[in-house]
């Protein structure tokens, strides 16, 4: 469950800093999984004015500060079961390999794609995304780790 890779932390905050989104869907609750107790890590932060919503894959692990970090937290089953009328500028999916139990990945990623303009994915998450035009994908490497930034606007 826990994420310890500094490259993931850098990719997370660098993407947010460069894109400056007003709304983020953090699928997997990255900040929870790196053990953060605020929106700030390593002199980087998710600005207060940004709406940050999380999809939790580990709801049995709870800590009060996470309720203050995220504007809204959804359990992954609820995200899949209900019609999703929300829209986000950025969707982030990092650390998929830690999901021991979870959703059907194809269905989950399709729903995330449907509600996000841009996506930041790690290599494992990227393998689950289907039917993306190559021109909309930009990959980048951090010390051997590959990440994908996808322009999902239609």
C-alpha positions, 0 to 999 in steps of 0.5 A, a space after each residue: 500500500 505504501 509508496 516510497 519512490 521519490 520519483 513518484 513524489 517528484 512526478 506528482 508535484 512537478 505535474 501539478 506545478 506545471 499544469 496548475 489544475 484547479 481540480 484533481 482526481 487522485 485515484 489511489 490517494 497518493 498523498 495518503 500512501 506516501 504518509 503525508 499529513 498535509 498537502 506539502 512534501 519536500 517543499 512542494 505542495 498542492 495549493 489550497 485553492 485546488 480541489 483535490 478529491 481522492 479515490 481510496 483503495 485502502 479505506 480500512 486504514 484511516 487517519 484524521 489529517 487525510 480528511 483535511 488534505 482531500 476535499 472529498 474522498 470516495 471508496 473505489 466501489 462507490 466511484 464505479 457503481 454510481 454515475 459520475 457527473 464530476 469533471 477534473 482537469 487532472 487525474 493521477 494514478 500512481 502505484 497501481 502495483 500496490 492494489 491487492 484488491 480492487 476494481 476491474 482495471 479496464 472499467 476503472 481506467 475508462 471511468 477515470 479517463 471519462 472524467 479527466 482532461 489530463 492524466 498522469 500515469 505510471 508504467 503499470 497504470 499505462 498498460 491498462 489504458 486502451 485506445 489512446 491516440 499516440 499524439 496525445 501521449 508524452 512519456 518521460 523518465 525519472 532515473 529509469 522510471 517511466 511516467 505518462 502524461 496524457 492529453 485526454 481532451 476531446 
